[in-house]
């Protein structure tokens, strides 16, 4: 297709991204994010008088990647963070790679673009039982009108941030102290046990939502948010709890995955079975379960 417009290419490539998500080859959150970024690029290019894929230059792509934007609170950010720049670059690279494969363009504007540096991968915070109790204490501030205690309760029950973002009042069975999740791109559907503390705070939160917003509602994120935005909102909410508790500092990062690691280690200590860790966390891979539990899988070393 000669001289394809950016809009035409975006529509065709979006279908491929969504199909990849349906096939399990791409997270739906990633597909949604790529579509959003590509739509913004279409608007950006149009403002610069560029409408066709073949006319997109490396210079235009770099300008878009480094362009001012808005954060989750809708505040203008003049200089985007490296994480935002990497997302934009990744989305554009995928857009043009798919478009070239479809014969819609021959342009490769990011071919000579240097990679955006990543910080060293965090090994994760080793949270103690006392620190978990500290997180619980500080999460209760303002509940049930605030979501923080319910958010932490779902994470401590073994749900991932993506699953926590989608959990609704109808997923709870408080009489049996369980929460059911449909899973996510990388986790399987399952029913997770709730601790007495989780039952307490989730009962307060669900009752509050039923009273103020009758019907089925997400427990900790906006019903109107897409999957990517909702998952990011869970991360932001947890970060706020970690900061309030004093556990997240300039020298120590604490994130939702650290809660998952705590759950994995606890299940391993209780059962001694990696398969049970995988089942409780909805993982298909025993290697992934062992990694989260801190077990040196190849040597059988005790959990850290």
Phi, psi and omega per residue, in radians:
X1 nan 1.879 -3.046
X2 -1.330 2.514 3.036
X3 0.922 0.865 3.128
X4 -1.215 2.410 3.076
X5 -1.351 2.785 3.110
X6 -1.071 -0.691 3.141
X7 -1.097 -0.757 3.124
X8 -1.103 -0.772 3.130
X9 -1.112 -0.727 -3.129
X10 -1.051 -0.735 -3.138
X11 -1.096 -0.763 -3.123
X12 -1.223 -0.758 -3.113
X13 -1.209 -0.607 3.103
X14 -1.031 -0.681 3.102
X15 -1.080 -0.691 3.125
X16 -1.177 -0.740 3.106
X17 -1.048 -0.781 -3.125
X18 -1.162 -0.604 3.096
X19 -1.201 -0.677 3.066
X20 -1.067 -0.700 3.105
X21 -1.126 -0.729 3.130
X22 -1.139 -0.562 3.138
X23 -1.452 -0.090 -3.128
X24 1.465 0.185 -3.131
X25 -1.586 -0.149 3.133
X26 -2.611 2.455 3.078
X27 -1.169 2.427 3.134
X28 -1.076 -0.539 3.089
X29 -1.108 -0.658 3.114
X30 -1.191 -0.746 3.118
X31 -1.053 -0.803 3.121
X32 -1.062 -0.746 -3.121
X33 -1.131 -0.788 3.138
X34 -1.057 -0.702 3.133
X35 -1.135 -0.791 3.131
X36 -1.060 -0.811 -3.116
X37 -1.127 -0.727 -3.127
X38 -1.158 -0.623 3.069
X39 -1.125 -0.689 3.093
X40 -1.162 -0.635 3.112
X41 -1.137 -0.667 3.100
X42 -1.037 -0.778 3.116
X43 -1.148 -0.739 -3.136
X44 -1.081 -0.815 -3.127
X45 -1.127 -0.704 3.127
X46 -1.060 -0.676 3.112
X47 -1.132 -0.392 3.105
X48 -1.738 0.213 3.080
X49 1.328 0.322 3.134
X50 -1.923 2.192 -3.071
X51 -2.164 -0.300 -3.039
X52 -2.004 2.573 -3.093
X53 -1.016 -0.750 -3.084
X54 -1.131 -0.327 -3.091
X55 -1.621 -0.051 3.138
X56 -1.332 2.166 -3.130
X57 -1.788 2.888 3.065
X58 -1.060 -0.628 -3.136
X59 -1.114 -0.750 3.130
X60 -1.131 -0.745 3.141
X61 -1.078 -0.739 3.139
X62 -1.160 -0.642 3.089
X63 -1.090 -0.726 3.136
X64 -1.146 -0.762 -3.116
X65 -1.058 -0.625 -3.121
X66 -1.742 0.188 -3.075
X67 -1.266 2.630 3.041
X68 -1.019 2.706 3.128
X69 -2.625 -2.740 3.123
X70 -2.289 2.532 3.103
X71 -1.514 -3.022 -3.068
X72 -1.148 -0.375 3.108
X73 -1.654 0.216 3.089
X74 1.205 0.348 3.043
X75 -1.486 2.492 -3.134
X76 -1.273 2.298 3.042
X77 -1.999 1.966 -3.077
X78 -1.205 -0.632 3.130
X79 -2.093 1.913 -3.093
X80 -1.183 2.635 3.085
X81 -1.203 2.784 3.130
X82 -1.038 -0.590 3.119
X83 -1.107 -0.700 3.096
X84 -1.165 -0.737 3.125
X85 -1.104 -0.674 3.106
X86 -1.147 -0.691 3.105
X87 -1.092 -0.789 3.134
X88 -1.091 -0.777 -3.124
X89 -1.114 -0.756 -3.137
X90 -1.087 -0.744 -3.141
X91 -1.121 -0.786 3.135
X92 -1.134 -0.725 3.133
X93 -1.058 -0.738 3.128
X94 -1.188 -0.719 3.119
X95 -1.005 -0.857 -3.089
X96 -1.285 -0.602 3.106
X97 -1.103 -0.782 3.111
X98 -1.168 -0.719 -3.138
X99 -1.106 -0.685 3.090
X100 -1.132 -0.724 3.130
X101 -1.106 -0.516 3.118
X102 -1.500 -0.036 -3.129
X103 1.306 0.414 -3.079
X104 -1.633 -0.227 3.112
X105 -2.881 2.855 3.001
X106 -2.026 0.039 -3.076
X107 -1.266 2.490 3.049
X108 -2.424 1.228 -2.994
X109 -1.101 -0.332 -3.114
X110 -1.790 0.206 -3.072
X111 -0.999 -0.748 -3.105
X112 -1.776 0.200 -3.123
X113 -1.380 2.209 -3.137
X114 -1.218 2.594 3.103
X115 -1.128 2.615 3.113
X116 -1.519 2.174 -3.024
X117 -1.080 2.537 3.070
X118 -1.880 2.546 3.031
X119 -1.234 2.759 3.094
X120 -0.987 2.429 -3.132
X121 -1.101 2.289 -3.135
X122 -1.259 2.417 3.069
X123 -1.406 -0.122 3.108
X124 1.636 2.629 3.109
X125 -1.503 2.345 3.097
X126 -1.548 1.596 -3.092
X127 -1.374 2.338 3.106
X128 -1.584 2.948 3.095
X129 -1.049 -0.673 3.128
X130 -1.129 -0.692 3.122
X131 -1.192 -0.619 3.062
X132 -1.090 -0.732 3.106
X133 -1.114 -0.633 3.094
X134 -1.130 -0.739 3.089
X135 -1.068 -0.763 3.136
X136 -1.064 -0.794 -3.124
X137 -1.022 -0.848 -3.080
X138 -1.307 -0.390 3.117
X139 -1.269 -0.354 -3.056
X140 -1.372 -0.141 -3.120
X141 -1.070 2.133 3.071
X142 1.407 0.048 -3.126
X143 -1.266 2.675 0.095
X144 -1.596 0.030 3.137
X145 -1.134 -0.573 3.068
X146 -1.578 2.717 -3.009
X147 -1.645 -0.140 -2.887
X148 -1.066 -0.764 -3.122
X149 -1.124 -0.747 3.120
X150 -1.117 -0.688 3.125
X151 -1.066 -0.842 -3.134
X152 -1.151 -0.654 3.137
X153 -1.067 -0.721 3.135
X154 -1.176 -0.718 3.109
X155 -1.116 -0.735 -3.136
X156 -1.214 -0.268 3.102
X157 -1.517 -0.074 3.079
X158 1.862 0.077 3.081
X159 -1.407 2.543 3.037
X160 -1.376 3.017 3.118
X161 -1.117 -0.626 3.113
X162 -1.146 -0.721 3.138
X163 -1.239 -0.678 3.097
X164 -1.053 -0.687 -3.124
X165 -1.098 -0.522 -3.066
X166 -1.718 -0.130 -3.078
X167 -1.108 2.383 -3.122
X168 -2.089 2.990 3.113
X169 -1.067 -0.525 -3.108
X170 -1.352 -0.185 3.107
X171 -1.437 -0.176 -3.086
X172 -1.578 2.412 2.952
X173 -2.209 1.440 -3.010
X174 -1.236 -0.417 3.102
X175 -1.181 -0.468 3.088
X176 -1.904 0.122 3.093
X177 0.966 0.883 3.125
X178 -2.377 2.780 2.989
X179 -2.339 2.374 -3.129
X180 -1.837 2.390 3.104
X181 -2.194 2.536 3.087
X182 -1.413 -0.003 -3.110
X183 1.452 -2.981 3.123
X184 -2.558 -2.905 -3.112
X185 -0.996 -0.643 -3.040
X186 -1.943 0.062 -3.134
X187 -2.310 2.696 -3.071
X188 -1.622 2.711 3.026
X189 -1.072 2.536 -3.117
X190 -2.969 2.992 3.038
X191 -1.991 2.249 -3.085
X192 -1.959 2.506 3.138
X193 -1.383 2.492 3.109
X194 -1.843 2.429 3.060
X195 -1.297 2.853 3.081
X196 -0.977 -0.679 3.106
X197 -1.124 -0.740 3.138
X198 -1.110 -0.717 3.101
X199 -1.049 -0.748 -3.113
X200 -1.076 -0.917 -3.049
X201 -1.280 -0.571 3.125
X202 -1.274 -0.549 3.049
X203 -1.138 -0.751 3.111
X204 -1.113 -0.765 -3.107
X205 -1.154 -0.807 -3.112
X206 -1.157 -0.672 3.102
X207 -1.116 -0.699 3.115
X208 -1.089 -0.767 -3.126
X209 -1.170 -0.718 3.131
X210 -1.090 -0.676 -3.132
X211 -1.231 -0.696 -3.043
X212 -1.687 -0.413 -3.140
X213 -2.481 1.334 -3.075
X214 -0.945 2.512 -3.137
X215 1.987 -3.114 3.121
X216 -1.413 2.210 -3.125
X217 -2.419 2.657 2.996
X218 -1.124 2.530 -3.054
X219 -1.331 -0.604 -2.996
X220 -2.319 0.014 3.110
X221 -2.342 2.865 -3.135
X222 -1.201 2.398 3.125
X223 -1.122 -0.418 -3.085
X224 -1.546 -0.149 -3.101
X225 -1.310 2.462 3.028
X226 -1.265 3.027 -3.029
X227 -1.072 -0.736 -3.105
X228 -1.149 -0.822 -3.128
X229 -1.111 -0.689 -3.139
X230 -1.134 -0.747 3.128
X231 -1.141 -0.716 3.093
X232 -1.087 -0.600 3.127
X233 -1.149 -0.638 3.081
X234 -1.101 -0.765 3.103
X235 -1.054 -0.732 3.137
X236 -1.148 -0.701 3.122
X237 -1.127 -0.742 3.120
X238 -1.156 -0.690 3.103
X239 -1.017 -0.650 3.130
X240 -1.154 -0.713 3.089
X241 -1.087 -0.786 -3.097
X242 -1.111 -0.643 3.110
X243 -1.219 -0.776 3.140
X244 -1.031 -0.642 -3.087
X245 -1.366 -0.208 -3.123
X246 1.439 0.095 -3.127
X247 -1.438 -0.536 3.094
X248 -1.637 2.101 -3.113
X249 -2.286 -3.102 3.117
X250 -1.159 -0.357 -3.115
X251 -1.900 -0.080 -3.128
X252 -2.404 2.146 3.122
X253 -1.770 2.295 3.083
X254 -2.139 2.265 -3.058
X255 -2.404 2.915 -3.094
X256 -0.944 -0.600 -3.129
X257 -1.086 -0.464 3.093
X258 -1.166 -0.543 3.055
X259 -1.188 -0.725 3.111
X260 -1.064 -0.678 3.103
X261 -1.104 -0.705 3.108
X262 -1.077 -0.782 3.129
X263 -1.082 -0.765 -3.133
X264 -1.070 -0.783 -3.134
X265 -1.126 -0.698 -3.132
X266 -1.129 -0.760 3.122
X267 -1.114 -0.713 3.127
X268 -1.117 -0.723 3.126
X269 -1.156 -0.625 -3.111
X270 -1.307 -0.660 -3.005
X271 -1.932 -0.458 -3.072
X272 1.250 0.212 -3.059
X273 -2.114 2.092 3.058
X274 -1.121 -0.590 3.136
X275 -1.080 -0.592 3.117
X276 -1.265 -0.626 3.049
X277 -1.043 -0.819 3.136
X278 -1.068 -0.740 -3.130
X279 -1.130 -0.803 -3.082
X280 -1.157 -0.528 -3.127
X281 -1.695 -0.028 3.107
X282 1.271 0.532 -3.078
X283 -1.699 2.458 3.077
X284 -1.504 -0.376 -3.052
X285 -1.802 2.181 3.052
X286 -1.214 -0.547 3.099
X287 -1.075 -0.765 3.119
X288 -1.104 -0.730 3.129
X289 -1.098 -0.753 3.136
X290 -1.112 -0.698 3.130
X291 -1.098 -0.739 3.128
X292 -1.176 -0.599 -3.126
X293 -1.393 -0.083 3.129
X294 1.332 0.432 -3.118
X295 -1.713 2.251 3.037
X296 -1.314 1.551 -2.947
X297 -1.000 -0.651 -3.056
X298 -1.304 -0.384 -3.085
X299 -1.960 -0.197 -3.106
X300 1.299 0.356 -3.134
X301 -1.122 2.560 -3.124
X302 -1.102 2.671 3.134
X303 -1.068 2.544 3.131
X304 -1.359 nan nan
